[in-house]
Amino acid sequence: MEIITILVTVFALIWFLCIFRKSNKDNVPLPPGPLGLPIVGYLPFLGNNLHHEFTKLGQIYGPIYKLWLGSKLCVVINSSSLKKEVVRDQYKIFGNRDTPVATLISTYGGIDIVFSPYGPHWKKMRKTFVHEILSNASLDACYSFRREEVKKTISQVYNENIGMAIDIGELAFLIVTNAVMSMMLGETIQGVTHVVGAELRKVIAEHMLILAKPNVTDLFSLLAWFDVQGMERQAKEILQSYDKVFNYAIERHTSIVVAKGVGGNEQRKGFLQVLLGLRDHVDSDSKLTITQIKALLMDILVGGTDIVSNTVEWVMAKLIQHPKVMEKVHEELTEVVGLNNIVEEFHLPKLRNLDAVVKETLRLHPPFPLLVSRCPSTSCTVGGYTIPKGTTVHLNVGAMHRDPDLWGNPLEFRPERFLNDPNLFDYRGNNLQYLPFGSGRRICAGIPLAEKMLMHVVASLLHCFKWELPPGQVLDFSDKFCIVVKKKNPLVAMPTPRLSKLELYE
């Protein structure tokens, strides 16, 4: 026991000396914040829902504060003006991510768009993603894939689930995953979609869990060489699962091209086919390796599925909670689309009430309330405080979206606040008051696709069916912190057909 006491005392002294040294290295102080305990810092007091805990601490320590999580210094920023210093004024310094070890392993070494360090490689990957995958021409070319999957699920609900309770989150995840998978792989996997789809849905769910799970080796530098929780092993297994699916799709695509001959492949192209076309590109700025292609495909899958499907569930929950708002949306859908038609993407820009509902839902329930953490490449100053190099910086968008100084009655669901000037609050991060997908150079690259998918899925579910809670069910808006914040308890609702022609459900 004496040896343990001595070791704890020594570690505690080292911990306090490190804090003192870092705090006094410059004349500019570190932000204020709770001290926590020796060695473990503030970890024992945080709980599971970081976004709520960080907001509470902000009410005590102000718009910027620090806390130690193990040996890692974290800074949380709650103010929109201070966020501007990070995402715009000093974007080069804050362009890097603080990438956990398991995430680094499971994303092909962090070479994807989300976690790649800011620099030439990241710029090349993002440019390729935006121009080759998310251009208007590319998204329009893939519309038939999205449309087919939405229509297929609507038909399934009509034929199998009328009068029955449906898990809306699972339903949305199925639609979105199948649609993203179809756009990604095109007709390469036609005939084996159910096999590949089941495998991908399984690995995506496992990947999201490991991305959200805290890893002690990330928080205690002395444990960096030890896989204490087995998360590195899990990350490698997840990467192997992705590789298995991607390699199968690539080999199948290659065999189809060989069988049809050069120029004989008339199938609809998915994102994979587009990216494979860049593999042997003569322009080095556009040329991609197979590993880079796989990393981009992973970004599309992980980023495109959970964000959209979870937001669909939140939107549906809000509308069921507010029947008068749902009635307005139904009236708008009837007027714009008509009960003798199904929703098409060209209808979406005319659905202003639904757009306002989605934006208000994202204000109250942003998918990333803390965004993806940043890591300064050099020591700098934010809000008059020193932010040392290597600090984990969290931008608390969730707190900003509920700030009474920025929003009137911020806790109330009021879609009309987005109706007066819809261009004032878009998803591009230009208005620092509203950042559901981030802002600056490292804003979410998949916004164009996410926006189309989100509006199309929600509009289709609402236009084709009326939704109500099963008898005895009560709405619950508790959430849980994961890589994407989810409803703690799934939304279950019962559909009733709305359309005038039964053949529209076929």
C-alpha positions in Angstrom: 0.0 0.0 0.0 2.9 2.4 0.8 4.3 1.9 -2.7 0.9 2.7 -4.3 0.5 5.8 -2.1 4.0 7.0 -3.2 3.3 6.3 -6.9 -0.1 8.2 -6.7 1.6 11.1 -4.9 4.4 11.3 -7.5 1.9 11.2 -10.5 -0.2 13.8 -8.8 2.9 16.1 -8.4 3.9 15.6 -12.0 0.3 16.4 -13.1 0.1 19.6 -11.1 3.6 20.6 -12.4 2.5 20.0 -16.0 -0.5 22.2 -15.5 1.5 24.9 -13.8 4.2 24.8 -16.5 1.7 25.1 -19.3 -0.3 27.8 -17.6 2.8 29.9 -17.1 4.7 29.3 -20.3 3.3 32.5 -21.8 2.1 35.7 -20.3 -1.4 35.1 -21.7 -3.2 32.7 -19.4 -5.1 29.5 -20.2 -8.9 29.8 -20.2 -10.7 29.3 -16.8 -12.2 26.0 -16.0 -12.7 23.3 -13.3 -9.5 21.7 -11.9 -10.7 18.1 -11.6 -8.7 15.4 -9.9 -5.0 14.5 -10.1 -4.2 12.2 -13.1 -7.8 11.7 -14.3 -8.7 15.4 -14.4 -12.4 16.1 -14.9 -13.2 12.7 -16.4 -15.1 11.3 -13.4 -17.6 14.2 -13.4 -18.5 14.3 -17.1 -21.0 11.5 -17.5 -22.1 10.1 -20.9 -23.7 13.1 -22.5 -20.8 15.4 -23.2 -22.9 18.0 -25.1 -25.1 18.6 -22.1 -22.2 18.6 -19.6 -20.2 21.0 -21.7 -23.2 23.4 -21.9 -23.7 23.4 -18.2 -20.0 24.1 -17.6 -20.2 27.0 -20.0 -22.9 28.6 -17.9 -20.4 28.5 -15.0 -17.1 29.4 -16.7 -18.2 31.5 -19.6 -17.9 31.3 -23.4 -14.5 29.7 -23.4 -13.1 27.3 -20.8 -10.6 24.5 -20.3 -10.8 21.1 -18.6 -8.3 18.3 -18.3 -9.5 14.8 -19.5 -6.7 12.6 -18.2 -3.5 14.1 -19.6 -5.3 15.8 -22.5 -6.1 19.5 -22.4 -9.5 20.3 -23.8 -10.9 23.7 -24.6 -14.7 24.2 -25.2 -16.0 27.3 -27.1 -19.6 28.3 -26.7 -19.6 31.8 -28.3 -20.3 32.5 -32.0 -17.8 35.3 -32.1 -15.0 33.1 -30.6 -16.0 30.4 -33.1 -15.2 32.9 -35.9 -11.7 33.2 -34.6 -11.3 29.4 -34.9 -13.0 28.6 -38.2 -12.2 31.7 -40.2 -9.6 34.1 -38.7 -7.2 31.3 -37.8 -8.5 28.5 -40.0 -5.0 27.3 -41.0 -3.9 26.9 -37.4 -7.1 25.1 -36.5 -7.4 23.1 -39.7 -6.3 19.8 -38.2 -8.4 17.2 -36.3 -7.7 15.6 -33.0 -8.1 12.1 -34.3 -8.5 9.2 -31.9 -6.4 6.1 -32.4 -9.3 3.8 -33.3 -10.6 6.4 -35.8 -7.2 6.7 -37.4 -7.0 3.0 -37.9 -10.6 2.5 -39.2 -10.3 5.3 -41.7 -7.3 4.0 -43.7 -4.9 5.9 -41.6 -7.0 9.0 -41.5 -6.5 9.8 -45.2 -10.2 10.6 -45.7 -11.7 14.0 -45.9 -13.0 14.2 -42.3 -9.9 13.3 -40.4 -7.0 14.1 -42.9 -4.7 16.9 -41.7 -5.2 20.2 -43.4 -2.7 20.4 -46.4 -2.2 19.4 -50.0 -3.6 15.8 -49.6 -6.8 17.0 -47.9 -7.3 19.7 -50.5 -6.9 17.2 -53.3 -9.3 14.7 -51.7 -11.9 17.4 -50.9 -11.6 18.9 -54.4 -12.2 15.4 -56.0 -15.1 14.7 -53.7 -16.8 18.1 -54.4 -16.2 18.2 -58.1 -16.5 14.6 -59.1 -19.1 13.3 -56.6 -21.1 16.2 -55.3 -21.4 18.3 -58.4 -24.9 19.1 -59.6 -24.4 16.9 -62.7 -23.2 13.9 -60.7 -26.0 14.2 -58.1 -28.6 14.6 -60.9 -27.2 11.5 -62.7 -27.6 9.5 -59.5 -31.2 10.7 -58.8 -32.8 7.5 -60.2 -30.9 5.5 -57.6 -32.3 7.7 -54.7 -35.8 7.7 -56.2 -35.9 3.9 -56.6 -34.9 3.2 -53.0 -37.4 5.8 -51.5 -40.2 4.4 -53.7 -39.3 0.8 -52.8 -39.5 1.5 -49.1 -42.8 3.5 -49.4 -44.2 0.4 -51.2 -43.0 -1.9 -48.5 -44.5 0.2 -45.7 -47.9 0.3 -47.6 -47.9 -3.5 -48.2 -46.6 -4.7 -44.9 -47.0 -2.0 -42.2 -50.3 -0.2 -42.5 -51.9 0.0 -39.0 -48.7 -1.4 -37.4 -46.1 0.4 -35.3 -42.9 1.2 -37.2 -39.5 2.2 -35.8 -39.0 5.4 -37.7 -35.2 5.5 -37.1 -34.7 2.0 -38.4 -37.0 2.7 -41.4 -35.0 5.9 -42.2 -31.7 4.1 -41.8 -32.8 1.4 -44.2 -33.9 4.0 -46.9 -30.8 6.1 -46.6 -28.3 3.3 -46.4 -29.8 1.5 -49.5 -30.0 4.8 -51.4 -26.4 5.8 -50.6 -25.2 2.3 -51.3 -27.0 2.3 -54.7 -25.5 5.7 -55.6 -22.1 4.6 -54.4 -21.9 1.3 -56.2 -24.3 1.9 -59.1 -25.4 -1.2 -61.0 -22.1 -2.9 -60.1 -23.8 -4.9 -57.4 -27.2 -5.4 -59.2 -28.6 -8.8 -58.2 -26.5 -9.1 -55.0 -27.7 -5.8 -53.4 -29.3 -7.5 -50.4 -26.1 -9.4 -49.5 -23.8 -6.4 -49.8 -26.4 -4.1 -48.2 -26.7 -6.3 -45.1 -23.0 -6.5 -44.7 -22.6 -2.7 -45.0 -25.4 -1.9 -42.7 -23.8 -4.1 -40.1 -20.3 -2.6 -40.4 -21.6 1.0 -40.4 -23.4 0.4 -37.1 -20.3 -1.1 -35.6 -18.2 1.7 -36.9 -20.4 4.4 -35.5 -20.2 2.7 -32.0 -16.4 2.7 -32.0 -16.1 6.2 -33.3 -18.2 7.4 -30.3 -16.7 5.2 -27.6 -14.0 6.9 -25.4 -10.6 5.3 -25.5 -8.3 5.6 -22.4 -5.2 5.4 -24.6 -6.3 8.7 -26.2 -6.6 10.4 -22.9 -3.5 9.1 -21.1 -0.3 9.5 -23.0 1.5 6.9 -20.9 -1.0 4.2 -22.2 -0.5 5.1 -25.9 1.3 1.8 -26.6 -1.3 -0.4 -25.0 -4.7 -1.4 -26.5 -6.3 -1.4 -23.0 -9.9 -1.6 -24.2 -9.3 -3.7 -27.4 -10.5 -0.8 -29.5 -7.6 -0.9 -31.9 -8.3 -4.5 -32.6 -12.0 -3.7 -33.2 -11.0 -0.9 -35.5 -8.8 -3.2 -37.6 -11.7 -5.7 -37.9 -14.1 -3.0 -39.0 -11.6 -1.8 -41.6 -11.2 -5.4 -42.9 -15.0 -5.6 -43.2 -15.1 -2.4 -45.3 -12.2 -3.7 -47.4 -14.1 -6.9 -48.0 -17.1 -5.1 -49.4 -15.1 -2.5 -51.4 -12.8 -5.1 -52.9 -15.7 -7.2 -54.0 -17.4 -4.2 -55.6 -14.2 -3.1 -57.4 -13.5 -6.6 -58.7 -17.1 -7.0 -59.8 -16.9 -3.6 -61.6 -13.7 -4.6 -63.3 -15.1 -7.9 -64.5 -18.2 -6.2 -65.9 -16.0 -3.7 -67.8 -13.8 -6.5 -69.2 -16.9 -8.5 -70.3 -18.6 -5.6 -72.0 -15.4 -4.2 -73.5 -14.1 -0.6 -73.5 -16.9 1.8 -74.3 -19.4 -1.0 -74.1 -20.5 -0.3 -70.5 -23.8 1.5 -70.7 -24.9 0.9 -67.1 -25.7 3.8 -64.9 -22.6 5.0 -63.1 -22.3 5.1 -59.4 -19.7 7.0 -57.3 -17.4 4.0 -57.4 -17.3 4.0 -61.2 -16.6 7.7 -61.3 -13.7 7.4 -58.7 -12.2 4.4 -60.4 -12.1 6.4 -63.6 -9.6 8.7 -61.8 -7.3 5.8 -60.8 -5.3 6.0 -64.0 -5.8 9.7 -64.6 -2.9 11.4 -66.4 -3.4 14.5 -64.3 -1.6 13.9 -61.0 -3.8 16.4 -59.2 -6.8 14.2 -60.0 -5.2 10.7 -59.8 -6.4 8.6 -56.9 -5.0 5.4 -55.4 -7.3 2.5 -54.5 -6.8 3.3 -50.8 -7.8 6.9 -51.3 -10.9 5.8 -53.3 -11.9 3.4 -50.4 -11.5 6.3 -47.9 -13.8 8.5 -49.9 -16.4 5.7 -50.2 -16.2 5.3 -46.4 -16.9 9.0 -45.9 -19.9 8.8 -48.2 -21.3 5.8 -46.3 -20.7 6.9 -42.7 -21.4 10.5 -43.3 -24.4 10.0 -45.5 -26.3 7.4 -43.5 -26.4 8.2 -39.8 -26.7 12.0 -40.1 -29.6 11.9 -42.5 -31.5 8.9 -40.9 -31.2 10.4 -37.4 -32.4 13.8 -38.5 -35.4 12.2 -40.3 -36.3 10.6 -36.9 -36.0 13.9 -35.1 -38.1 15.8 -37.7 -40.9 13.2 -37.6 -40.9 13.3 -33.8 -41.2 17.1 -33.8 -44.1 17.0 -36.3 -46.0 14.3 -34.4 -45.5 16.5 -31.3 -46.9 19.5 -33.1 -49.9 18.3 -35.2 -50.8 21.8 -36.4 -47.4 22.2 -37.9 -47.7 18.8 -39.5 -51.1 19.8 -40.9 -49.4 22.8 -42.6 -46.8 20.6 -44.1 -49.4 18.2 -45.4 -51.4 21.1 -46.9 -48.2 22.3 -48.6 -47.4 18.8 -50.0 -50.9 18.5 -51.3 -50.7 21.8 -53.0 -47.2 21.4 -54.5 -47.1 17.7 -55.2 -50.7 16.6 -55.3 -52.4 13.5 -53.9 -52.2 11.9 -57.3 -48.4 12.1 -57.5 -45.3 11.1 -55.5 -42.6 13.5 -54.4 -39.9 14.2 -56.9 -36.7 16.2 -56.2 -37.9 19.1 -58.3 -40.7 19.6 -55.8 -38.3 20.2 -52.9 -37.4 23.9 -53.4 -41.1 24.7 -53.3 -41.6 23.1 -49.9 -40.8 26.2 -47.8 -42.7 25.0 -44.7 -41.0 21.7 -44.7 -37.7 23.3 -45.2 -38.3 25.5 -42.1 -39.3 22.5 -40.1 -36.1 20.7 -41.0 -34.0 23.7 -40.2 -35.7 24.3 -36.9 -35.2 20.6 -36.0 -31.5 20.9 -36.8 -31.2 24.0 -34.6 -32.6 22.1 -31.6 -31.0 18.7 -32.4 -27.9 19.3 -34.5 -26.3 15.9 -35.5 -22.9 17.1 -34.2 -23.5 19.4 -31.3 -19.8 19.6 -30.6 -18.8 19.3 -34.3 -15.6 17.3 -35.0 -12.9 18.5 -32.6 -10.1 20.7 -33.9 -6.4 20.7 -32.9 -4.2 23.8 -33.3 -0.9 23.1 -35.2 0.8 25.8 -33.1 0.1 27.7 -29.9 -2.2 30.7 -30.4 -4.7 33.0 -28.7 -8.5 32.8 -28.8 -10.7 35.2 -26.8 -7.6 36.6 -25.0 -6.6 33.2 -23.8 -3.7 30.9 -24.8 -4.6 27.7 -26.7 -1.5 25.5 -26.6 -0.4 23.4 -29.6 -2.1 20.0 -29.6 -5.1 21.1 -27.5 -8.4 19.4 -28.3 -10.8 22.2 -29.2 -14.6 21.6 -29.1 -17.0 24.1 -30.8 -20.2 23.8 -28.8 -22.8 24.4 -31.6 -25.6 22.9 -29.5 -25.2 25.6 -26.8 -25.1 28.3 -29.4 -28.3 27.1 -31.1 -30.1 27.4 -27.8 -28.5 30.7 -26.7 -31.3 33.2 -25.6 -29.1 36.1 -26.8 -29.2 34.7 -30.3 -32.6 33.1 -30.5 -36.0 34.2 -29.1 -37.5 31.5 -26.9 -34.7 29.2 -27.9 -36.1 26.0 -26.4 -39.4 26.3 -28.3 -40.0 24.6 -31.6 -40.8 27.5 -34.0 -40.2 26.7 -37.7 -41.6 30.1 -38.6 -38.4 31.8 -37.5 -36.9 30.3 -40.7 -39.7 31.4 -43.1 -39.1 35.2 -43.2 -35.7 35.0 -44.9 -34.8 31.4 -45.8 -31.5 32.5 -47.3 -30.3 34.0 -44.0 -29.9 30.6 -42.5 -28.6 28.0 -44.9 -26.4 25.0 -44.2 -23.2 26.5 -45.6 -22.0 28.0 -42.3 -22.0 31.6 -43.5 -24.2 32.7 -40.6 -22.3 31.8 -37.4 -25.5 31.9 -35.5 -26.6 28.6 -37.2 -24.0 25.9 -37.9 -25.6 22.4 -37.9 -22.9 21.1 -40.3 -20.0 23.4 -39.2 -18.3 26.3 -40.9 -15.1 27.3 -42.7 -12.8 25.2 -44.7 -13.6 22.0 -42.8 -17.3 22.3 -43.0 -19.1 19.0 -43.8 -18.3 18.3 -47.5 -21.4 16.2 -48.0 -24.0 18.9 -47.4 -25.5 18.9 -51.0 -26.2 15.2 -50.9 -27.4 15.2 -47.3 -29.8 18.1 -48.0 -31.3 16.3 -51.0 -31.7 13.0 -49.2 -33.1 14.5 -46.0 -35.8 16.6 -47.7 -36.7 13.8 -50.1 -37.1 11.1 -47.5 -39.0 13.3 -45.0 -41.3 14.7 -47.8 -42.0 11.2 -49.1 -42.9 9.7 -45.7 -45.2 12.7 -44.9 -46.8 12.9 -48.3 -47.6 9.2 -48.6 -48.8 8.7 -45.1 -50.3 10.3 -42.0 -48.4 9.3 -38.9 -49.6 9.0 -35.3 -48.3 7.4 -32.1 -49.6 3.9 -31.1 -52.2 3.9 -28.3 -50.6 4.5 -24.9 -47.2 5.8 -26.4 -45.7 9.1 -25.2 -43.2 11.1 -27.1 -39.8 11.3 -25.4 -37.1 13.8 -26.6 -34.2 12.5 -24.5 -31.1 12.1 -26.4 -27.8 10.2 -26.1 -24.3 11.3 -27.2 -22.7 9.2 -29.9 -20.7 10.3 -32.9 -24.1 11.6 -34.1 -26.5 12.5 -31.3 -29.5 10.1 -31.4 -32.9 9.8 -29.7 -32.4 7.9 -26.5 -35.7 6.0 -27.1 -36.7 5.2 -30.7 -39.7 6.9 -32.3 -42.4 4.4 -33.0 -45.4 5.5 -35.2 -48.3 4.1 -37.2 -48.8 5.0 -40.9 -52.2 5.7 -42.6 -52.2 6.1 -46.5 -52.8 9.6 -47.9 -52.5 9.3 -51.6 -55.6 9.0 -53.9 -54.3 6.3 -56.2 -53.3 2.9 -54.8 -51.0 2.3 -57.8 -48.7 5.1 -56.5 -47.7 2.7 -53.7 -46.7 -0.1 -56.1 
